[in-house]
Amino acid sequence: MNRIFIALLLINVHASAQTDSVRNLEEVVVTANRFPQKQTNTGKVMTVVTQQEIASTPYQSLAEILNRQVGLSIIGSNNAPGTNMDIYMRGAATGNVLILLNGNPVFDASTIRSTFDINFIPLATIERIEILKGGQSTIYGSDAMAGVINIITKKEFTEKSQTNIELSNASYGSFSGNLQTMGKLNQFRYMAGYQRFQSNGFSSALDTTGKNGFDKDGMEQDAAHVWIGSDLKNNWSWNISGNWSQYNNDLDESSFQDAKDFTVKNQQLTFNGGIVKKIKAGEIHLNYNMNQLKRNYLDDSLFLNGFAKFMQSDYAGRGSFAEIFGNFKLSKHLTLFSSADHRWQQTDQYYFSSSAYGDYTTELSSDSAKISISSISSSLVYNSEKGFNVELGGRLNAHSMYGTNFTYTFNPSYIYQNKWKFAFNLSSAFKAPTLYQLYDGFSGQPNLNPETSVNTEFAVSYLGNKNIMVRAVGFLRNTQNGIDYDYVNYKYYNYVSKRENGVELEARYTLKKWNAAVNYTFVDGELTAQNFVYNPNTWGYDVKGDTTYPYLTRIPTNTLNINISYQFNEKLQIAVFQKIVDRRFEPQFMANPIEMPGFSLSDVHAQYAISKKVMLNIGLKNIFNKQYQEVYGYAARGRNYILGVRIRL
């Protein structure tokens, strides 16, 4: 890994020497404190992925874009189409990152960790992404243990209507088409879009011999979205929106083994409505969000892996979220944020299998499998004219099962001589137990407590030139009451403790026609849990003390991303991307983990403007055809291409 540190050092030194970059650090963000403010005025650690950055990459999915960001590992982003990706931020477990769609939480109440499938959000619909790091439960509630990812969709409103068309063709028989129209009509604004994606794919299970004839696992997806809102009139505005997406795909159930007829159908539907009242001191928002997801798995093949001859499982998760919040200017330098919200979740689940041992059925009904969380929160944000900023806040949560818990945040920052920004963040966060963990008929435990964490981070940013961004961050997170599976009683229980610490380094600069960006992540940690030992006399497991794993499963210790582009003229831009990933550890049931070797990927992208309204794109990914595995036993993409055109009518 010495090459990683050398490359990072050279790029940081080069970045500090430039004086004519066009990087703008005065960008306004909304995710940090839930009201608009400049990035320099908050001590929160944020990464903003702009529309320009999204459009100038060779990637065709949200997962691929996120996997290039500092502090993030999206495991499965390079696997077969339709793979359900695991999102890891700063070493935290899956389900510990809250996903927002236009500021509204989205989650799947039917999954074990209440994770959200980001396959449902087409990349072509996204305007920008704001990634907020650290424990953010005081502002956003449950699941924001490691951070928040706010995905903001396109809403370019002009006096005249505007229609955009994006078409692409890619390797593995992949095709994508996106149509989007938006505009203004009197005091109303509107936006509507539709996307179609299909791919022949490739075998999701890895065929190590190349002779087993594994079938291709393809995917078909349709998605539609609508947004209607009003301009501010008499200090009032409103908006309603809906998003629908469904995709069908083939997958393999087990590593290294082909499943001929294992199919998955996924569907997502969200509805959002909001009202904004502008007052003299600030704004008051009233929002409602409904989120529904369905997953259906079917395996009726004669080539089943395992003992079952037939398997069907259906999962439905539903959630609603209502909130009222406001930001109030108490004085020239002091802003108060306050909110009250209520969240409902419920799930229906059905599983049936048939084998030589007979039929087996289990069900879970939303009549009983449901919870609610009510919360109130407040925070004070102080911004002085002399560079000192601080946020102090707290949140009280009332859960229908476990009772109450409290989180806090303390976030001071200081800008020294308009050149250096120092920020410190001390915060607590929590993740409520999921419906599956509480109610599953076999392993559910209704007495579970929430997972809790204390997060500490320190950040230093260079602001000496407003067009340059250089930042270094150190973080530490201690998690208690982690929910794990008890192999003696076959129930979920609170036991696990975890520690994750690391460093994030970022640098961006522009020199005339050159643009460069680099980010490096180091993350380390350990997990302590009960030690389960198999007992052949009882065919079960016994507890023999504790065990500590000095590593983080599936998460690389070191990751480096580099992006360098050159603008040849007003029409042509060429960009190269490099990703270097360190070794990881793949967990194994009742066995030592498997060490996964590191790998490096090189991509190149060209963008050519035929006119102001027509843009051509060509990307070549994994150009050296590296053979690697993101998940043990599952195939990753080899050398592949994407050709695309964007048309603005």
C-alpha positions as CSV (number, residue, x, y, z in Angstrom):
1,M,0.0,0.0,0.0
2,N,3.0,2.3,-0.1
3,R,2.0,3.4,-3.6
4,I,-1.3,4.7,-2.2
5,F,0.4,7.0,0.3
6,I,3.0,8.2,-2.3
7,A,0.3,9.0,-4.9
8,L,-1.8,10.7,-2.3
9,L,1.1,12.8,-1.0
10,L,2.1,13.9,-4.5
11,I,-1.4,15.0,-5.4
12,N,-1.9,16.9,-2.2
13,V,1.4,18.7,-2.6
14,H,0.4,19.6,-6.2
15,A,-3.0,20.7,-5.1
16,S,-1.6,23.1,-2.5
17,A,0.7,24.7,-5.1
18,Q,-2.1,25.7,-7.5
19,T,-3.6,29.2,-7.5
20,D,-6.1,29.2,-10.3
21,S,-8.5,26.4,-9.5
22,V,-12.2,26.9,-10.1
23,R,-13.4,24.9,-7.1
24,N,-16.2,26.8,-5.3
25,L,-16.4,26.1,-1.6
26,E,-19.2,28.6,-1.1
27,E,-21.7,26.0,-2.3
28,V,-25.0,26.0,-0.5
29,V,-26.1,22.7,1.1
30,V,-29.3,21.6,2.9
31,T,-28.5,18.2,4.4
32,A,-26.1,19.3,7.2
33,N,-28.7,21.2,9.4
34,R,-31.9,20.9,7.3
35,F,-31.8,24.5,6.2
36,P,-29.8,26.1,3.4
37,Q,-26.3,27.4,4.3
38,K,-22.8,27.5,2.9
39,Q,-20.5,24.5,3.5
40,T,-18.0,26.8,5.1
41,N,-20.5,27.7,7.8
42,T,-21.0,24.2,9.1
43,G,-18.6,21.9,10.9
44,K,-20.3,18.8,9.5
45,V,-18.2,16.7,7.1
46,M,-19.9,16.6,3.8
47,T,-19.2,15.5,0.3
48,V,-21.3,16.9,-2.6
49,V,-21.5,15.0,-5.9
50,T,-22.6,17.5,-8.5
51,Q,-24.6,17.0,-11.7
52,Q,-21.4,17.9,-13.7
53,E,-19.5,15.1,-11.9
54,I,-22.3,12.6,-12.5
55,A,-22.5,13.4,-16.2
56,S,-18.8,13.2,-16.8
57,T,-18.3,9.6,-15.5
58,P,-18.5,6.3,-17.4
59,Y,-20.9,4.9,-14.8
60,Q,-24.5,3.9,-15.3
61,S,-25.7,3.2,-11.7
62,L,-26.0,5.1,-8.4
63,A,-24.0,2.4,-6.7
64,E,-21.0,2.9,-9.0
65,I,-21.0,6.7,-8.3
66,L,-21.2,6.2,-4.5
67,N,-18.4,3.5,-4.6
68,R,-16.0,6.2,-5.8
69,Q,-16.7,8.6,-2.8
70,V,-14.4,8.9,0.3
71,G,-15.5,6.8,3.2
72,L,-17.9,4.6,1.2
73,S,-17.7,1.0,0.1
74,I,-20.7,-0.3,-2.0
75,I,-20.1,-4.1,-2.1
76,G,-21.7,-5.6,-5.2
77,S,-21.6,-2.4,-7.3
78,N,-19.6,-4.2,-10.0
79,N,-21.5,-7.5,-9.8
80,A,-24.3,-8.8,-12.0
81,P,-27.2,-6.4,-12.7
82,G,-29.9,-6.4,-10.0
83,T,-27.5,-7.4,-7.2
84,N,-28.7,-5.9,-4.0
85,M,-25.8,-3.7,-2.9
86,D,-24.5,-3.4,0.7
87,I,-23.6,0.1,1.7
88,Y,-20.8,0.5,4.2
89,M,-19.8,4.0,5.5
90,R,-16.7,4.4,7.6
91,G,-16.7,0.7,8.5
92,A,-20.3,0.6,10.0
93,A,-22.5,-2.4,9.3
94,T,-25.2,-2.4,6.6
95,G,-28.4,-0.5,7.7
96,N,-26.4,2.1,9.6
97,V,-26.6,4.6,6.8
98,L,-29.8,6.5,6.3
99,I,-30.9,7.0,2.7
100,L,-32.9,10.1,1.9
101,L,-34.7,10.8,-1.4
102,N,-35.2,14.6,-1.7
103,G,-34.8,14.9,2.1
104,N,-37.3,12.2,2.9
105,P,-36.2,8.9,4.5
106,V,-36.6,5.7,2.4
107,F,-36.2,2.2,3.8
108,D,-37.5,-1.3,3.4
109,A,-39.2,-2.4,6.6
110,S,-39.2,-6.1,5.5
111,T,-35.4,-6.6,5.4
112,I,-33.4,-7.9,8.4
113,R,-31.4,-4.6,8.7
114,S,-34.1,-2.3,7.2
115,T,-31.8,-1.4,4.3
116,F,-32.9,0.3,1.1
117,D,-32.2,-1.1,-2.4
118,I,-30.6,1.7,-4.3
119,N,-31.2,-0.2,-7.6
120,F,-34.6,1.5,-7.5
121,I,-33.2,5.0,-8.1
122,P,-32.0,5.4,-11.8
123,L,-28.8,7.5,-12.1
124,A,-30.3,9.6,-15.0
125,T,-32.9,11.1,-12.6
126,I,-30.3,12.4,-10.1
127,E,-29.3,16.1,-9.9
128,R,-26.9,15.9,-7.0
129,I,-25.9,13.8,-4.0
130,E,-25.1,15.2,-0.6
131,I,-23.2,12.8,1.7
132,L,-23.2,13.7,5.4
133,K,-20.8,11.8,7.6
134,G,-20.8,11.0,11.3
135,G,-23.6,10.2,13.8
136,Q,-26.6,12.2,12.6
137,S,-29.5,10.8,14.6
138,T,-30.2,14.1,16.4
139,I,-31.3,15.6,13.1
140,Y,-32.5,12.5,11.2
141,G,-33.4,9.8,13.8
142,S,-32.9,6.1,13.6
143,D,-30.4,4.5,11.2
144,A,-28.1,7.6,10.8
145,M,-25.4,5.8,12.8
146,A,-22.6,6.4,10.3
147,G,-24.1,9.1,8.2
148,V,-26.8,10.1,5.7
149,I,-26.9,10.0,1.9
150,N,-29.4,12.5,0.4
151,I,-30.3,11.8,-3.2
152,I,-31.7,14.9,-4.9
153,T,-33.5,14.4,-8.2
154,K,-33.5,16.8,-11.2
155,K,-35.8,19.8,-11.1
156,E,-34.6,22.3,-13.6
157,F,-37.5,24.7,-13.9
158,T,-37.5,27.3,-16.7
159,E,-40.2,29.5,-18.1
160,K,-40.4,27.2,-21.1
161,S,-40.8,23.5,-20.9
162,Q,-37.7,21.4,-21.3
163,T,-37.3,17.8,-22.4
164,N,-34.3,15.6,-22.0
165,I,-33.6,12.3,-23.6
166,E,-30.8,9.9,-22.6
167,L,-30.0,6.7,-24.4
168,S,-27.1,4.3,-23.8
169,N,-25.9,0.9,-25.0
170,A,-23.4,-1.1,-22.9
171,S,-21.7,-4.5,-22.5
172,Y,-23.7,-7.6,-21.6
173,G,-26.5,-6.6,-23.9
174,S,-27.5,-3.6,-21.8
175,F,-29.7,-0.8,-22.9
176,S,-31.0,2.3,-21.0
177,G,-33.5,4.9,-22.1
178,N,-34.6,7.9,-20.0
179,L,-37.2,10.6,-20.9
180,Q,-37.7,13.6,-18.7
181,T,-39.7,16.7,-19.1
182,M,-40.1,19.7,-16.8
183,G,-41.0,23.4,-16.8
184,K,-43.3,26.1,-15.4
185,L,-46.9,26.8,-16.0
186,N,-48.0,30.1,-14.5
187,Q,-47.2,29.7,-10.7
188,F,-46.9,25.9,-11.0
189,R,-43.8,23.8,-11.6
190,Y,-43.8,20.3,-12.9
191,M,-41.4,17.4,-13.7
192,A,-42.1,13.9,-15.0
193,G,-39.9,11.1,-16.2
194,Y,-39.7,7.5,-17.3
195,Q,-36.7,5.1,-17.6
196,R,-36.3,1.7,-19.1
197,F,-33.3,-0.5,-18.4
198,Q,-32.6,-4.0,-19.6
199,S,-29.5,-6.3,-19.7
200,N,-28.7,-9.8,-20.6
201,G,-26.2,-9.7,-17.7
202,F,-23.8,-12.5,-16.8
203,S,-23.7,-15.3,-14.3
204,S,-23.8,-13.8,-10.8
205,A,-22.1,-16.9,-9.4
206,L,-18.5,-17.3,-10.3
207,D,-17.6,-20.2,-12.6
208,T,-13.9,-20.8,-11.7
209,T,-13.5,-23.5,-14.4
210,G,-15.3,-21.7,-17.2
211,K,-16.7,-25.0,-18.3
212,N,-19.8,-25.4,-16.2
213,G,-22.1,-23.5,-18.5
214,F,-23.5,-21.1,-16.0
215,D,-26.5,-19.2,-17.4
216,K,-26.7,-15.4,-17.7
217,D,-28.5,-13.5,-15.0
218,G,-30.2,-10.6,-16.6
219,M,-32.4,-7.7,-15.5
220,E,-35.3,-5.6,-16.7
221,Q,-36.4,-2.4,-15.0
222,D,-39.0,0.3,-15.4
223,A,-39.2,3.4,-13.3
224,A,-41.4,6.5,-13.4
225,H,-41.5,9.7,-11.3
226,V,-43.7,12.8,-11.1
227,W,-43.2,16.1,-9.2
228,I,-45.7,19.0,-9.0
229,G,-45.2,22.1,-7.0
230,S,-45.9,25.8,-6.7
231,D,-43.9,29.0,-6.6
232,L,-43.9,30.9,-3.4
233,K,-47.1,32.9,-3.3
234,N,-48.3,34.9,-0.2
235,N,-45.4,33.2,1.7
236,W,-46.9,29.7,0.9
237,S,-45.7,26.9,-1.4
238,W,-46.5,23.2,-1.8
239,N,-45.3,20.1,-3.6
240,I,-46.4,16.5,-4.2
241,S,-44.4,13.8,-5.8
242,G,-44.4,10.1,-6.5
243,N,-41.8,7.5,-7.5
244,W,-42.4,4.0,-8.8
245,S,-39.9,1.4,-9.8
246,Q,-39.9,-2.3,-10.5
247,Y,-37.3,-4.7,-11.7
248,N,-37.1,-8.4,-12.4
249,N,-33.8,-10.3,-12.5
250,D,-32.2,-13.7,-12.3
251,L,-29.7,-14.4,-9.5
252,D,-27.8,-17.3,-8.1
253,E,-28.4,-18.4,-4.5
254,S,-25.0,-19.6,-3.6
255,S,-21.4,-18.8,-4.3
256,F,-19.7,-20.7,-7.1
257,Q,-23.0,-22.5,-7.9
258,D,-25.4,-21.8,-10.8
259,A,-29.2,-21.6,-10.2
260,K,-31.1,-22.1,-13.4
261,D,-34.5,-20.7,-12.5
262,F,-34.1,-18.5,-9.4
263,T,-35.9,-15.2,-10.1
264,V,-36.5,-12.1,-8.1
265,K,-39.2,-9.4,-8.6
266,N,-38.9,-6.1,-6.7
267,Q,-41.2,-3.1,-6.6
268,Q,-41.0,0.2,-4.9
269,L,-43.6,3.0,-4.5
270,T,-43.1,6.3,-2.7
271,F,-45.4,9.3,-2.2
272,N,-44.3,12.6,-0.7
273,G,-46.3,15.8,0.0
274,G,-45.1,19.0,1.6
275,I,-46.2,22.5,2.5
276,V,-43.8,25.4,3.3
277,K,-44.8,28.5,5.1
278,K,-42.3,31.4,5.0
279,I,-42.3,33.6,8.0
280,K,-40.3,36.7,9.0
281,A,-37.8,34.7,11.1
282,G,-37.5,31.6,8.8
283,E,-39.6,28.8,7.4
284,I,-42.0,26.1,8.7
285,H,-42.2,22.8,6.8
286,L,-45.0,20.1,7.0
287,N,-44.1,16.8,5.2
288,Y,-45.7,13.4,4.7
289,N,-43.9,10.4,3.2
290,M,-45.2,7.0,2.3
291,N,-42.9,4.2,1.3
292,Q,-43.9,0.7,0.1
293,L,-41.6,-2.1,-1.1
294,K,-42.3,-5.7,-2.3
295,R,-39.8,-8.5,-2.9
296,N,-40.8,-11.9,-4.4
297,Y,-38.3,-14.8,-4.8
298,L,-39.1,-18.0,-6.7
299,D,-37.0,-21.1,-7.3
300,D,-38.8,-23.8,-9.1
301,S,-35.9,-25.4,-11.0
302,L,-34.9,-29.1,-11.1
303,F,-31.3,-27.8,-10.6
304,L,-31.9,-26.3,-7.1
305,N,-28.9,-25.8,-4.9
306,G,-29.7,-27.4,-1.5
307,F,-32.4,-29.7,-0.3
308,A,-35.5,-27.9,-1.4
309,K,-37.4,-28.9,-4.6
310,F,-39.4,-25.7,-4.6
311,M,-39.1,-22.4,-2.8
312,Q,-41.2,-19.2,-2.7
313,S,-40.8,-16.2,-0.4
314,D,-42.7,-12.9,-0.5
315,Y,-41.9,-9.8,1.5
316,A,-43.8,-6.6,1.8
317,G,-42.6,-3.6,3.9
318,R,-44.6,-0.4,4.4
319,G,-43.7,2.8,6.2
320,S,-45.1,6.2,6.7
321,F,-43.4,9.3,8.0
322,A,-45.0,12.6,9.1
323,E,-43.1,15.6,10.4
324,I,-43.2,19.3,11.1
325,F,-40.0,21.2,11.3
326,G,-38.8,24.8,11.1
327,N,-35.7,27.0,11.2
328,F,-36.0,30.3,13.0
329,K,-33.6,33.2,13.0
330,L,-33.3,34.2,16.6
331,S,-30.7,36.8,15.9
332,K,-28.2,37.8,13.3
333,H,-25.9,34.9,14.3
334,L,-28.2,32.4,16.0
335,T,-30.6,29.9,14.2
336,L,-32.9,27.5,16.0
337,F,-34.0,24.2,14.3
338,S,-36.9,22.3,15.8
339,S,-38.8,19.3,14.6
340,A,-41.4,16.7,15.7
341,D,-42.1,13.5,13.7
342,H,-43.8,10.2,13.8
343,R,-42.8,7.1,11.9
344,W,-44.9,3.9,11.3
345,Q,-43.5,0.6,10.0
346,Q,-45.1,-2.8,9.2
347,T,-44.4,-5.9,7.3
348,D,-46.1,-9.0,5.8
349,Q,-43.9,-12.0,5.0
350,Y,-44.5,-15.5,3.6
351,Y,-42.1,-18.4,3.0
352,F,-42.9,-21.8,1.6
353,S,-40.5,-24.7,0.6
354,S,-41.0,-28.3,-0.4
355,S,-38.3,-30.9,0.1
356,A,-37.8,-34.6,0.7
357,Y,-38.6,-33.9,4.4
358,G,-42.0,-32.4,3.5
359,D,-43.4,-28.9,3.2
360,Y,-42.4,-26.0,5.4
361,T,-44.3,-22.7,5.7
362,T,-43.8,-19.6,7.9
363,E,-45.7,-16.3,7.9
364,L,-45.5,-12.9,9.5
365,S,-48.5,-10.6,9.5
366,S,-48.6,-6.8,9.6
367,D,-51.4,-7.1,12.1
368,S,-48.8,-7.9,14.7
369,A,-45.4,-7.0,13.0
370,K,-45.6,-3.2,13.3
371,I,-43.9,-0.5,15.3
372,S,-44.0,3.3,15.6
373,I,-41.4,5.9,16.7
374,S,-42.2,9.5,17.8
375,S,-39.5,12.0,18.2
376,I,-38.9,15.7,19.0
377,S,-35.6,17.4,18.4
378,S,-34.0,20.8,18.6
379,S,-30.6,22.3,17.7
380,L,-29.0,25.8,18.0
381,V,-26.7,26.8,15.2
382,Y,-24.4,29.8,15.9
383,N,-22.5,31.5,13.0
384,S,-20.2,34.4,13.9
385,E,-18.6,36.9,11.5
386,K,-15.2,36.0,13.0
387,G,-15.2,32.4,11.8
388,F,-16.6,30.6,14.8
389,N,-19.5,28.3,14.3
390,V,-21.2,25.8,16.6
391,E,-24.2,23.5,16.7
392,L,-25.6,22.0,19.9
393,G,-28.7,19.8,19.7
394,G,-30.6,16.9,21.2
395,R,-33.3,14.4,20.2
396,L,-35.8,12.4,22.3
397,N,-37.3,9.3,20.8
398,A,-40.2,7.2,22.0
399,H,-40.4,3.7,20.5
400,S,-43.6,1.5,20.8
401,M,-41.6,-1.5,21.9
402,Y,-38.4,-0.5,23.8
403,G,-39.5,2.8,25.2
404,T,-37.3,6.0,25.0
405,N,-33.8,7.0,24.2
406,F,-31.9,10.2,23.7
407,T,-29.2,11.4,21.3
408,Y,-27.1,14.6,21.2
409,T,-24.7,16.5,19.0
410,F,-22.0,19.0,19.7
411,N,-20.3,20.4,16.6
412,P,-18.0,23.5,16.8
413,S,-15.8,24.8,14.0
414,Y,-13.4,27.7,13.5
415,I,-12.0,29.3,10.4
416,Y,-8.5,30.7,11.0
417,Q,-7.4,33.7,8.9
418,N,-9.7,32.6,6.1
419,K,-7.3,29.8,5.3
420,W,-7.8,26.9,7.6
421,K,-11.0,25.4,8.9
422,F,-10.9,23.2,12.1
423,A,-14.0,21.2,13.0
424,F,-14.9,18.8,15.9
425,N,-18.0,16.7,16.2
426,L,-19.1,14.7,19.2
427,S,-22.4,13.0,18.7
428,S,-24.5,9.9,19.7
429,A,-26.7,7.9,17.3
430,F,-29.0,4.9,17.3
431,K,-30.6,2.2,15.2
432,A,-33.9,0.8,16.3
433,P,-34.4,-2.9,16.1
434,T,-36.0,-3.9,12.8
435,L,-39.4,-5.7,12.4
436,Y,-37.7,-8.9,11.4
437,Q,-35.5,-8.9,14.5
438,L,-38.5,-8.2,16.7
439,Y,-41.2,-10.3,15.2
440,D,-39.8,-13.2,13.1
441,G,-41.6,-16.4,14.3
442,F,-38.4,-18.4,14.7
443,S,-35.6,-15.9,15.7
444,G,-37.4,-12.7,16.6
445,Q,-36.9,-11.2,20.1
446,P,-39.5,-8.5,21.2
447,N,-37.3,-7.3,24.1
448,L,-34.5,-5.9,21.9
449,N,-33.0,-2.5,22.7
450,P,-31.7,-0.1,20.1
451,E,-28.1,-0.2,18.9
452,T,-26.3,2.9,20.1
453,S,-23.0,4.6,19.3
454,V,-20.8,7.6,20.3
455,N,-19.1,9.2,17.4
456,T,-16.1,11.5,17.4
457,E,-14.4,13.2,14.5
458,F,-11.9,16.0,13.8
459,A,-11.6,17.7,10.4
460,V,-9.1,20.1,9.0
461,S,-9.8,21.9,5.7
462,Y,-7.6,24.2,3.6
463,L,-9.5,27.4,2.5
464,G,-6.6,29.5,1.4
465,N,-7.8,29.5,-2.2
466,K,-11.6,29.3,-2.6
467,N,-11.0,27.3,-5.8
468,I,-9.1,24.5,-4.0
469,M,-10.5,21.8,-1.7
470,V,-8.1,19.9,0.6
471,R,-9.5,18.1,3.7
472,A,-8.3,15.6,6.3
473,V,-10.7,13.9,8.7
474,G,-10.1,11.5,11.6
475,F,-13.0,9.6,13.1
476,L,-13.8,7.1,15.9
477,R,-17.1,5.3,16.6
478,N,-17.9,3.0,19.5
479,T,-21.1,1.0,19.2
480,Q,-22.8,-0.8,22.1
481,N,-25.9,-3.1,22.2
482,G,-25.2,-4.3,18.7
483,I,-27.8,-6.8,17.6
484,D,-26.5,-10.3,16.8
485,Y,-27.8,-13.8,16.3
486,D,-27.6,-16.2,19.3
487,Y,-26.8,-19.7,18.0
488,V,-27.7,-21.3,21.4
489,N,-31.2,-20.0,21.8
490,Y,-31.7,-19.2,18.0
491,K,-32.8,-15.6,18.8
492,Y,-31.6,-12.1,18.1
493,Y,-30.1,-10.4,21.1
494,N,-28.2,-7.3,22.2
495,Y,-24.5,-8.1,22.8
496,V,-22.1,-7.0,20.2
497,S,-19.7,-4.1,20.8
498,K,-17.8,-2.6,17.9
499,R,-15.1,0.0,17.4
500,E,-14.3,1.6,14.1
501,N,-11.7,4.3,13.5
502,G,-10.1,5.8,10.4
503,V,-8.8,8.6,8.3
504,E,-10.3,10.3,5.2
505,L,-8.2,12.5,2.9
506,E,-9.5,14.5,0.0
507,A,-8.1,16.9,-2.5
508,R,-9.5,18.6,-5.6
509,Y,-8.0,21.2,-7.9
510,T,-8.2,22.6,-11.5
511,L,-5.3,24.0,-13.5
512,K,-6.4,25.6,-16.8
513,K,-7.8,22.6,-18.7
514,W,-6.8,20.0,-16.1
515,N,-9.0,18.8,-13.3
516,A,-8.0,16.3,-10.7
517,A,-9.6,14.8,-7.6
518,V,-8.3,12.2,-5.2
519,N,-9.7,10.6,-2.0
520,Y,-8.2,8.1,0.3
521,T,-9.9,6.1,3.1
522,F,-8.3,4.2,5.9
523,V,-10.6,2.3,8.2
524,D,-9.9,-0.2,11.0
525,G,-11.8,-1.7,13.8
526,E,-12.8,-4.8,15.8
527,L,-15.9,-6.6,16.9
528,T,-16.6,-8.4,20.2
529,A,-19.3,-11.0,20.5
530,Q,-20.1,-14.3,22.2
531,N,-18.0,-17.2,21.1
532,F,-20.2,-20.1,19.8
533,V,-18.6,-23.5,19.6
534,Y,-20.3,-26.4,17.9
535,N,-21.1,-29.4,20.2
536,P,-21.4,-32.7,18.2
537,N,-23.0,-34.4,21.1
538,T,-26.0,-32.1,21.1
539,W,-25.9,-31.1,17.4
540,G,-26.0,-27.5,18.7
541,Y,-23.8,-24.7,19.9
542,D,-22.3,-23.8,23.3
543,V,-21.1,-20.4,24.5
544,K,-17.5,-20.3,25.5
545,G,-16.6,-16.8,26.5
546,D,-16.1,-13.9,24.1
547,T,-14.4,-13.6,20.8
548,T,-12.9,-10.5,19.2
549,Y,-12.4,-10.1,15.5
550,P,-9.6,-7.6,14.7
551,Y,-11.0,-6.7,11.3
552,L,-14.1,-5.4,9.5
553,T,-15.9,-7.9,7.3
554,R,-16.0,-7.1,3.6
555,I,-14.6,-3.6,4.1
556,P,-11.1,-2.8,2.8
557,T,-8.6,-1.2,5.2
558,N,-7.2,1.1,2.5
559,T,-9.0,2.5,-0.6
560,L,-7.8,5.1,-3.1
561,N,-9.8,6.8,-5.8
562,I,-8.2,9.1,-8.4
563,N,-9.9,11.1,-11.2
564,I,-8.0,13.2,-13.7
565,S,-9.6,14.9,-16.7
566,Y,-8.4,17.2,-19.5
567,Q,-10.6,19.6,-21.6
568,F,-9.1,19.5,-25.1
569,N,-11.5,22.2,-26.3
570,E,-15.0,23.4,-25.8
571,K,-16.3,20.1,-27.2
572,L,-14.1,17.3,-26.0
573,Q,-13.1,16.1,-22.5
574,I,-11.2,13.0,-21.6
575,A,-11.1,11.6,-18.1
576,V,-9.3,8.7,-16.5
577,F,-10.3,7.0,-13.2
578,Q,-8.3,4.7,-11.0
579,K,-9.5,2.7,-8.0
580,I,-7.2,0.7,-5.7
581,V,-8.7,-1.5,-3.0
582,D,-6.8,-3.2,-0.2
583,R,-7.5,-6.8,1.0
584,R,-10.8,-7.6,2.8
585,F,-12.1,-10.5,4.9
586,E,-15.1,-12.5,3.9
587,P,-17.0,-14.1,6.9
588,Q,-17.6,-17.8,7.0
589,F,-20.1,-19.7,9.2
590,M,-18.3,-21.4,12.0
591,A,-14.9,-21.1,10.2
592,N,-12.1,-18.6,9.9
593,P,-12.7,-15.8,7.5
594,I,-11.4,-15.9,4.0
595,E,-8.9,-13.2,3.1
596,M,-9.9,-11.5,-0.2
597,P,-7.0,-10.1,-2.2
598,G,-6.9,-6.4,-3.2
599,F,-7.4,-5.2,-6.7
600,S,-7.2,-2.1,-8.9
601,L,-9.5,-0.9,-11.6
602,S,-8.9,1.6,-14.4
603,D,-11.6,3.4,-16.3
604,V,-11.6,6.0,-19.1
605,H,-14.4,8.3,-20.3
606,A,-14.7,10.7,-23.2
607,Q,-17.4,13.3,-23.6
608,Y,-18.0,15.2,-26.9
609,A,-20.5,18.0,-27.4
610,I,-21.9,17.8,-30.9
611,S,-23.9,21.0,-30.1
612,K,-25.3,22.8,-27.1
613,K,-28.1,20.3,-27.0
614,V,-26.5,17.0,-28.0
615,M,-23.8,15.3,-25.9
616,L,-22.0,12.0,-26.7
617,N,-20.4,9.8,-24.1
618,I,-18.2,6.8,-24.3
619,G,-16.7,4.9,-21.4
620,L,-14.4,1.9,-21.1
621,K,-14.3,0.3,-17.6
622,N,-11.8,-2.1,-16.2
623,I,-9.7,-1.5,-19.2
624,F,-7.0,-4.0,-18.2
625,N,-9.7,-6.7,-17.6
626,K,-8.7,-7.4,-14.0
627,Q,-10.1,-10.6,-12.5
628,Y,-11.4,-10.0,-9.0
629,Q,-14.2,-10.6,-6.5
630,E,-16.1,-8.0,-4.5
631,V,-18.1,-10.8,-2.8
632,Y,-16.6,-14.3,-2.4
633,G,-17.8,-16.7,-5.0
634,Y,-19.7,-14.1,-7.1
635,A,-18.5,-12.8,-10.5
636,A,-17.5,-9.1,-11.1
637,R,-17.5,-7.3,-14.4
638,G,-14.6,-7.7,-16.7
639,R,-13.6,-5.2,-19.3
640,N,-16.8,-3.5,-20.4
641,Y,-18.0,-0.4,-22.3
642,I,-20.9,2.1,-22.3
643,L,-22.0,4.4,-25.2
644,G,-24.5,7.1,-24.5
645,V,-26.1,10.2,-25.9
646,R,-27.9,13.1,-24.1
647,I,-30.3,15.3,-26.0
648,R,-32.0,18.4,-24.7
649,L,-35.0,19.5,-26.7
